[in-house]
Amino acid sequence: MKQALSYVMVTPYTVAKSRTGGILSRLLSQVDLELVGAQMIAPDEELVRAYAAILREQNAAGSLTLLAEYTQRNFAPAGERKRLALVLLFRGENPCEKLSAICGHLHEEHREQDAIIAETIRDTYADLIVDSEHPEQLTYFEPAVMTPRDQVWADRDLKLFARFLKGQENIINPTGYPDLQNIERTLVIIKPDNWQYASSKPGTIIDMFSRTGLRIVGVKVHRFSLAEALEFYGPVEGALQEKLAPRCGKKAKELLEKEFGLRLSDETEKALTEHVGREYAKDQFAQIIGFMAGTKPNTCPPEDIRQPGTVKCMILIYEGEKAIQKIRDVLGPTDPLKAPGGTVRREFGSNVMVNTAHASDSPASVEREMNIVRIHENSLGSLITAYLGEAKGA
């Protein structure tokens, strides 16, 4: 069947309550669709009006009018304060039907508590409460997520998003802080090992980072090119040479002595370190690059070095006081086996290379790493535009 695009938009209230990770976990683990794009947006008045108008046009059910009214009240800026929503773009067969099923319907929560089953995202995170004596009177409403139920309307929404995203920054500028001097940003990468199969891991990792109280102000789904991976991890190459080459040389000497029953000199160990050890360190560096880009340096044709890699990751920008240290505390040290319990790497890491996530270690690293991955660019708008062009030409 033909593949199409649809989306789930996490509402500003749900983003502010740091429920994004739990929602992403449900979506990634329960639908056979590919997450191809993600972006934080700060809707303006024009986008909110147009989106609410599309909801009203459908008018197939009373809940759509309710959603339109909710959108106008809760997505637009509140004075100078921006409201942040997260758009998640999925590709696959029948995406609207599948996403609608996992997002769920809106239920009037005047039912008995024991009768509530948290099966869908809205069952868990949404609220629609009416007066028990006057069912027509709504007392509270929060849908948690927005998603279209029909591909025609999905395409209308996506066209609106594509128009809005032109010229929009991928990182939302800070608002609402009493003192901006104390605010810093940090970069987090949820690495490729979390995306090999349908899994709740990426969402769970985001959920663990949420306990820092920091805001997510930028998100992108990214595929490292070989050139980007080499530049990003370039500083690691020298460290690997210093750390691994002597270990390898010593180990090689011990194995040779044991195998042949002889005693080798210190000069031989130095030679083994220089030749075997350094080759081993180079191979380990190549494996890191291959892990992040899907291709090792010696297997990639020169003309493809800047092409997007074959594996994906998710890049997030967190913002707040002491953001760098707070994130690294939750992440844990490089070696998962040495990480304290309750840290991301202890929970999900395998070894020093496949250690599930990366986080910048200093303000200088944040700046350098954001430039390498072109964090101010996001492919979401271009993905939508390309898809709509293909759909129109079909």
C-alpha positions in Angstrom: 0.0 0.0 0.0 1.0 3.6 -0.5 2.8 5.3 2.4 1.6 8.6 3.7 2.5 11.1 6.4 0.5 12.0 9.5 1.3 13.6 12.8 0.7 13.8 16.5 1.0 17.2 18.2 1.6 17.2 21.9 -0.3 20.1 23.5 1.5 23.0 25.3 0.0 21.9 28.6 1.3 18.3 28.2 4.7 19.6 27.1 4.9 21.9 30.2 3.9 19.0 32.4 6.9 17.0 31.0 4.7 14.2 29.8 6.3 14.1 26.3 8.5 11.1 27.1 5.6 8.9 28.2 3.6 9.8 25.1 6.5 9.2 22.7 7.1 5.8 24.4 3.5 4.8 23.6 3.7 6.0 20.0 7.1 4.3 19.2 6.3 1.0 20.8 2.7 0.5 19.7 2.5 1.6 16.0 4.3 0.2 13.0 5.1 3.6 11.7 8.5 5.4 11.3 9.1 8.6 13.2 10.7 10.7 10.4 10.6 14.2 12.0 10.1 16.1 15.2 10.1 19.8 16.0 9.2 22.1 18.9 7.0 25.0 17.7 5.6 28.1 19.3 2.3 28.7 17.5 1.4 32.3 16.6 -2.1 33.7 16.4 -2.3 33.1 12.7 -1.4 29.4 12.9 -3.8 28.9 15.8 -6.8 30.5 14.0 -6.1 28.5 10.8 -5.7 25.2 12.7 -8.9 25.8 14.7 -10.8 26.7 11.5 -9.8 23.4 9.9 -11.1 21.5 12.9 -14.4 23.4 12.7 -14.7 22.6 9.0 -14.6 18.9 9.6 -17.6 19.2 12.0 -18.1 15.4 11.9 -18.3 15.2 15.7 -18.9 17.6 18.6 -15.4 16.8 19.9 -13.9 18.6 16.9 -15.6 21.9 17.9 -14.4 21.3 21.4 -10.9 20.8 20.1 -11.1 24.0 18.0 -12.1 26.0 21.0 -9.4 24.4 23.2 -6.8 25.2 20.5 -7.7 28.9 20.3 -7.5 29.2 24.1 -4.4 27.2 24.8 -2.0 27.3 21.8 -1.7 31.0 21.1 0.9 33.1 22.9 -0.2 34.5 26.3 1.0 38.0 26.0 4.8 37.8 25.5 5.0 34.3 26.8 5.2 31.6 24.1 3.5 28.3 24.4 5.5 25.3 23.2 4.0 22.3 21.4 5.8 19.3 19.9 5.0 18.0 16.4 5.9 14.4 15.7 5.8 13.3 12.1 5.2 9.6 11.2 5.3 7.8 7.9 3.8 4.5 6.9 0.6 2.8 5.7 -2.7 4.2 7.1 -0.9 6.5 9.5 -4.1 8.4 10.5 -5.9 5.3 11.4 -3.0 3.9 13.5 -2.2 7.1 15.3 -5.8 7.8 16.1 -6.1 4.3 17.6 -3.2 4.8 20.0 -4.1 8.4 20.8 -7.7 7.4 21.6 -11.0 9.2 21.9 -12.1 11.7 24.4 -14.3 10.3 27.2 -16.4 12.1 29.7 -14.7 11.4 33.0 -17.8 11.4 35.2 -17.5 7.6 35.1 -16.6 5.7 38.2 -12.8 5.7 38.8 -12.6 1.9 38.7 -14.1 1.9 35.2 -11.3 4.0 33.7 -8.8 1.9 31.7 -5.6 3.8 30.7 -5.3 2.0 27.4 -4.7 4.9 25.0 -2.7 8.1 25.3 -5.8 10.1 26.1 -7.1 7.5 28.5 -3.8 8.2 30.5 -3.1 11.8 30.0 -6.3 13.6 28.8 -9.3 14.9 30.8 -12.8 15.7 29.7 -14.9 16.3 32.8 -18.5 17.4 32.8 -20.9 18.3 35.5 -22.5 15.1 36.7 -25.9 16.8 37.2 -25.7 18.9 34.0 -23.8 16.7 31.4 -24.0 19.5 28.9 -21.8 21.7 31.1 -18.0 21.1 30.6 -15.9 21.8 33.7 -12.5 20.8 32.5 -10.9 19.7 29.2 -7.3 18.7 28.2 -6.9 16.5 25.2 -3.1 15.9 25.7 -2.5 15.3 21.9 -3.9 16.3 18.6 -4.0 14.0 15.6 -6.2 13.8 12.5 -8.4 10.8 11.8 -8.5 11.1 8.0 -5.7 11.5 5.5 -7.5 14.3 3.6 -7.6 16.5 6.8 -4.1 15.3 7.8 -2.8 16.7 4.5 -4.6 20.0 5.1 -3.0 20.3 8.5 0.4 19.4 7.1 0.1 22.0 4.4 -0.6 24.6 7.1 2.4 23.4 9.2 4.7 23.6 6.2 3.7 27.2 5.5 4.2 28.1 9.2 7.6 26.4 9.5 9.1 28.5 6.7 11.6 30.8 8.4 10.9 29.4 11.9 13.9 28.7 14.1 14.3 25.2 15.4 15.2 26.4 18.9 12.6 28.4 20.7 14.0 31.5 22.3 13.6 31.6 26.1 10.7 33.5 27.7 9.4 33.7 31.3 12.8 33.5 33.1 13.3 36.1 35.8 17.1 36.2 35.1 18.5 35.0 31.8 22.1 35.2 33.0 21.6 32.0 35.0 20.1 30.1 32.0 22.1 27.7 29.9 21.5 25.2 27.2 22.8 21.7 26.6 22.6 19.2 23.8 21.5 15.6 24.2 21.6 12.8 21.6 19.5 9.7 21.9 21.8 7.4 20.0 21.1 5.0 17.1 20.9 1.9 19.3 17.6 3.1 20.7 16.0 3.2 17.2 16.9 -0.3 15.8 13.4 -1.6 16.4 10.0 -0.4 17.8 10.8 0.4 21.4 9.7 2.7 24.3 13.3 3.4 25.1 13.7 6.9 23.5 10.5 8.1 25.3 11.6 6.6 28.6 15.0 8.3 28.3 13.3 11.6 27.8 11.0 10.8 30.7 14.1 10.3 32.9 15.7 13.6 31.8 12.4 15.3 32.7 13.1 15.0 36.4 15.7 17.7 36.0 12.9 20.2 35.6 14.5 21.6 32.4 12.6 22.7 29.3 13.0 21.1 25.9 13.3 24.0 23.5 14.6 22.2 20.4 14.2 18.7 18.9 15.2 17.1 15.6 15.4 13.7 14.1 18.9 13.5 12.6 21.0 11.1 10.5 24.7 11.8 11.0 26.7 12.0 7.8 30.2 10.5 8.0 31.7 14.0 7.8 29.6 15.1 10.8 30.4 12.0 12.8 34.1 12.5 12.2 34.0 16.1 13.2 31.8 15.5 16.2 33.9 12.7 17.6 37.3 14.0 16.4 38.5 15.0 19.9 37.9 11.4 21.0 40.4 9.9 18.6 43.5 11.3 20.4 42.1 10.2 23.7 41.5 6.7 22.4 45.1 6.5 21.2 46.5 7.6 24.6 44.2 5.3 26.6 43.8 2.2 24.4 47.2 1.8 22.6 49.3 1.2 25.8 46.7 -1.2 27.1 46.7 -3.1 23.9 50.5 -3.2 23.7 50.7 -4.6 27.2 48.0 -7.2 26.6 49.7 -8.2 23.3 53.0 -8.7 25.1 51.4 -10.8 27.8 49.7 -13.0 25.2 52.8 -13.5 23.2 54.8 -14.4 26.3 52.2 -16.9 27.4 51.8 -18.5 23.9 55.5 -18.8 23.1 56.9 -19.2 26.7 59.4 -16.4 26.4 60.0 -13.0 28.1 59.8 -9.9 25.9 61.6 -6.7 26.5 60.1 -3.3 27.3 61.3 -2.2 23.9 59.1 -4.9 22.3 56.1 -3.7 24.3 56.7 -0.2 23.1 56.8 -1.5 19.5 53.6 -3.5 20.0 52.0 -0.4 21.5 53.1 1.8 18.5 51.9 -0.6 15.9 49.3 -3.0 17.2 48.0 -0.7 19.9 47.5 2.3 17.6 45.8 0.1 15.0 43.4 -1.1 17.6 42.7 2.4 18.8 42.0 3.5 15.2 39.6 0.5 14.8 37.8 1.5 17.9 37.4 5.0 16.7 36.1 3.7 13.3 33.6 1.6 15.2 32.3 4.7 17.0 31.9 6.5 13.7 30.2 3.5 12.1 27.9 3.3 15.1 26.8 6.9 14.8 26.7 7.2 11.0 26.0 3.6 9.9 29.2 3.6 7.8 32.8 3.3 8.8 35.3 5.8 7.3 37.2 3.2 5.2 34.0 1.9 3.5 32.3 5.2 2.4 33.0 6.5 -1.1 34.4 10.1 -0.9 31.4 11.5 -2.8 29.0 10.2 -0.1 30.9 11.5 2.9 28.4 14.4 3.5 25.2 12.4 2.7 22.9 11.5 5.6 23.8 8.2 7.3 21.8 5.0 7.4 21.0 5.2 11.1 19.0 7.9 13.0 19.1 9.5 16.3 17.2 12.2 18.1 18.8 15.5 19.2 17.2 17.5 22.0 18.2 20.9 23.4 17.4 21.4 27.1 17.3 24.8 28.7 17.4 26.0 32.3 19.6 26.7 35.3 22.7 24.5 35.4 21.3 22.5 32.5 24.6 20.9 31.5 25.4 19.4 34.9 21.8 18.4 35.6 21.5 16.4 32.4 24.9 14.8 32.9 23.9 13.7 36.4 20.9 11.9 35.1 22.8 10.5 32.1 25.6 8.9 34.2 29.3 8.3 33.3 30.5 7.0 29.9 30.9 3.4 31.1 27.4 2.0 31.9 28.9 -0.5 34.3 30.3 2.3 36.4 27.1 4.4 36.3 25.0 4.7 39.4 21.6 3.0 39.5 18.7 5.2 38.2 20.9 6.9 35.5 20.1 6.6 31.8 23.3 4.8 30.9 23.0 2.3 33.8 19.4 1.5 32.7 20.0 1.2 29.0 23.7 1.3 28.1 25.7 -1.7 27.0 29.3 -0.6 26.9 31.4 2.6 26.5 30.4 2.9 22.8 26.8 1.7 22.9 26.0 3.8 25.9 22.5 4.9 24.7 22.9 8.8 24.9 25.3 11.7 24.7 25.2 15.0 26.5 27.5 18.0 26.1 30.0 18.5 28.9 30.7 22.2 28.8 29.3 25.5 27.3 32.1 25.3 24.6 31.0 21.7 23.7 27.4 22.8 23.5 28.3 25.5 21.0 30.6 23.3 19.0 28.2 20.3 18.8 25.2 22.4 17.9 27.1 23.8 15.0 28.2 20.4 13.7 24.6 18.9 13.7 23.2 22.2 12.4 20.7 22.3 15.2 19.1 25.5 13.9 17.9 23.6 10.9 15.1 21.1 10.9 14.0 18.8 8.1 10.3 18.7 9.2 9.1 21.4 6.9 11.0 20.1 3.9 9.7 16.5 4.5 6.2 17.7 4.6 6.6 19.9 1.5 8.2 17.0 -0.5 5.4 14.6 0.6 2.7 17.1 -0.4 4.3 17.6 -3.8 4.4 13.8 -4.4 0.8 13.5 -3.3 -0.3 16.2 -5.6 1.6 14.7 -8.5 0.3 11.2 -7.9 
